[in-house]
Amino acid sequence: MQIVVLDGHTLNPGDLSWEPLERLGPTTIHSRTPAEQVVERAAGAEIVITNKALLPRAAIEQLPALQYIGVTATGVNIVDVEAARERGIPVCNVPSYGTKSVAQMAFAHVLNLSQRVAEHAQLVRDGRWRDSQDFCFWDFPLIELAGRTMGIVGLGAIGRETARLAGAFGMQVIAATRTAPDDAPDVRIVDLDTLFAESDIVSLHCPLTDETRHLVNRERLARMKPTALLINTSRGPLIDEAALAAALIAGQLAGAGLDVLSEEPPRGENPLLAAPNCYVTPHIAWATSAARARLMQASVENVAAFLAGEPQNVVNP
């Protein structure tokens, strides 16, 4: 079967090997594919693999040979899974490959906002410490995490790992989740309104659905403590970005650490790019070399399972 990778650069900018995938069939790998070229490049392929290149209904309907869609990610909102289901095309993702890496990034943002390490290091470079009359200085409040409350929205694998890290820092953990897991006994389950009101740090770890879009809105931001922090390493549209920017400008909360935005790359007019105490990283929580190696291996295993007649990690059964 012909295999086409629409946007291989993100998963593999050159430090991994495509050879295990190529052994499964004739393979064409495109570094990036703009929307207007998706149908042209995927034409004739039975297997199409994508990371962020969109496969909407209109594209799927123009690909009569298509039999399998592999997403080299956990989230599958880039694919019209219902249109694929109607054609009997399995859409397979890769769950849990980046659990530790994403939780690590969530805490990178927490620690950045708690200690302002980069900013203080820059002030030292600028000569502030050299010229100081005292043995130390700080320009921002320094926050000790022990004893504070971490609120986690979504207790999937990443949410549970983030809870574990919070516990290691001596934090109390509360969570809002549809299903309380058995392996998070030290987490107190609460409703969303309670979580936003009680948390010193809110960290988002839920999928993007119609129900969760703009889960963080003006009303929930108003419930947060003015000293609280908001962390998002999940999906950008979970947050009403205009409402968050307004809250930061008004001093309604102390800061935000975001690895995702509603549009990526963002346009210059995104209000969060200039909002005070808002730190945005370019959607890299998932992208450690270890996580990408696991993602590559699992993506190849998904294709091999499909070819063997036993597809796995199917999101649209």
N, C-alpha and C positions, 0 to 999 in steps of 0.2 A: 504493500500500500504506500501511496505517495504521502510523505509527511512535509508540512510547511510550518515553519516557525515564523510568526509575523513580526515579533519584536524581541529578538534574542539578546540584544545588548544589555538590557536592564538586568536580567538574570546572569548573563555571562559576558562581561565586558572584555574578556580575554584570559581570565585566570582559571577558568574551568574548561573541561573538554566536552565537546558534543559527540564524541565517538560512541558512547554507549547508546545514544539515540539513533545515530546513523546506522548502527548495526541492525536496527529493527526494520529498516526499509529506506528507499531513496528519500533523501532529506534535503530540503532547501531552507536555508536559514537567512532571514532578513534581519538586519540590525534594528530597523525601525520601519513601520508601515503607516503612512498617513491614512486617514479615514477613506479618502477617495480612491485608494489603491488596494483596500482590503479584498474586495471581490476579485479584482484582477489577479492578485498574487495567490489567493487561495483557490482559484478556479482549477478544477481537476484533482484537487487533493482530497483524499479520504480522511486524513487526520490533520487537523489544524490546531496549533498550539499558540496561545497568546498570553501576554501578561497584562498589558493595558490597552492594546489595540481593540477597538470596539467590534463586537459581533452582534449587531441589532437584528431584529426580525428581517428587515429588508435585505441585509447581507446574507443571512442564512437561507432565505428563499431563493437567492440567486446562485446557490452552490449545491447543485443536484448530486454531486459525488460525495458530499460531506457525510461522514459516518461517525465522527468522534471530535469533540472539542476538549482540549486540555488547557486548563488555566494554571499558569505557573505562579499561583498565589492561593490564599485562602478565600478571600472575597471574590464573588463571581458576578458582581453587579455590572460588569462590562459585557456580559453575555445575556441575550434574551433567552433565559432558560426554558420558558414556556414554549417559545417558538421551536427550540431544539427538541423539547419533549414531544411536540406534535409530530415531528419528523422521526421520532424514535432515536434521536441522537443523544447519547450520554454526554453530559458535561461533567468533567472530573476535575476536582481541585486538589490542593495539597494542604490538609489541615496540620497544624501543630509544628510545622518545621521551624518557625521563628519564635517559639514561645519564650525562651530565655532571652533572646536578643531584644525582643520588643519590650519585655518587662525591664530589661536593663536600660533601655532608652527612656522608658517612663521615669525611672529613677535618676537617670542623667539629667532630665529636666527638673525633677524635684530638687536634686542637689544643686543644680545651677541657680535655681531661684532661692534656695535656702542659704547658700554661701556666697553667691556672685563671684565665683572663682575667676572666671575669665576677665571680668571687669576690674577686680582688684589687681590681677596680674598685669593688666594693661596700665593701670594707674602707677604701678611700680616701674614699668618701662618708661612711663612719662616723667618719672623723677619725683613723684609725690612722697615715696618713702625716704628717698635720699634727702629730701628737703624737710622732712617732718621733724618737729621738736620732740616727739615722743617715740617710744620704741615700736609702736604699732598705730594703725589707724584703720577705720572702716567707714565707708561712705553709705552703706546700706545696712538695714537690720540683719543680724545673723541669727538664723533660726535653728534651734535644736529639735530634731524630729521626735526623739523619745517622748512618749506621753501624749503626742498629738494624735489626731484621728484621721485616718485615711479612709475615704469613701470610694468604693470601687463599683462602677456601673458595669455589670456583666461578669459572671464568675465562670467563664469558660477557662480553657487551659492558661491563657495569658493573664486573665484576671486573677486566677488562683496563684500563679507564680508571682504576680505583683503583690498579692496579699502576703505571700511568704516572705518576700523581701521587706515589706513594711514591718512584719513581725520581727525580723532580724534587727531592724532599727529601733525596736521598742515601741512601735506605734500600736494603737488600738485600731482595729479594722472593722468597718461596717460595709455592707454591700447591698445593692439592689439587683435582683436577678430573678429570672422567670423560674428557674429550677435550682434549689439549694443543693450543692454537691455534698457528698458524704465525706470528702477529704479536705474540708475546710472548717474544722470544728471550732476554731478560735475566731471565726468571722460571725458577727451579729448581722442577721438579715433584717433590713428595714425597707420602707417604701422610699420612692425617689424624693419626695418632699422632705422627709426626715433626713435623708442622706445629704442633700444640698444644704440643709440648715445646720447640721451638726459637724460636718467635715471641715477639717483644716486644709485638707488636700482632697480634691475630687479627681479621680483618674478614670477615663472612659475606655472600656474594653468590650463594647457590645457591637454587633454587626449593624450595618446600615440597612434599614428597612423603611417602609412607609411609616411604620409606627415610631421608629427612633429618629427619623429626620427632624432636625432642630429640637432634639430632646433637651439640649441646653438653649433655653430661650430667655427672653427678658424676665419673665416671671421667676424662673428657677435661679437665674443669676441674682435676682433681688433677694432671694432667700439666703445667699451665701454670706459668710462673715466677711467683713472688709479686709481681714487679714488672710483670707483663704487664697489657695492657689488652684488653678484648673489645668489639668494635663490631658492631652489627647494624642494618643498614638494609634488610634483606631481608624476612623474615617472622618474626613473633614465636614461633610454635611450633617454630622451629629450636632454641630454647633451653628446657631444663628450668628454669623460672623459680625454683622452690623451691631447686633445687641451686645456681643462680647466686647467689641471695640468701644462702644459707648460706655459700658461698665468700667472698663480699664481707664478710660479718659476721666470718668467721674470719680475714680478712686473707690469704686464699689467693691472691688476685690484687689488683692495685692499683686497678682501676676498670673500669667498663663504661659505654659510650655506646650507647643504644638509641633507635631511632626507631620501633620496632614492638614490640608486646606480643601475647601469645596471645589476649587479648580486648580489643577496642577499641570504645568507650572502656573503660578498665580499671575494675574494681571496686575499692573501697577496700581490700579485703583482699589485693590483689596484693602479695606480699612485696617486690617490687623498688621499689615507690613509696617505701619507707622505708629501703631498704638503703643502707649507707654507700658513698660514692664511686660512686654509680650515677646517671647523668644520662639522663632520659627526655624525648624530644621527641615531640609528638603526630602521628606518621606524616606528616611534612611534607617528607621528602627529595624526593619526586616533584613537589612542588607549586609550584615556581617559575613565574612567569608565562610564561616562555619554554617550559618543558616542557609546561604545560597547553595553550598555543596549538598546539604540535605534536601533542599528544594529541587535541585537538578536530579538527584538520585530518585526521589519520589516521583517526579514527573515522568522519568523514563520508566519506572516500575508501573505507573498508571497506564502508559501506552502498551507496555508488554502484557499487562493483565487484560486489556481490551483485545489485543490481538489473539490472546489465548481463549477468548470467549467468556471471560469472567471479569468484566470491568469493575474497578474498585474506586472508592471515593466519589461515587456518583451523587451529584447534588439534585438531580431532577429525575428520580426513578419513576 
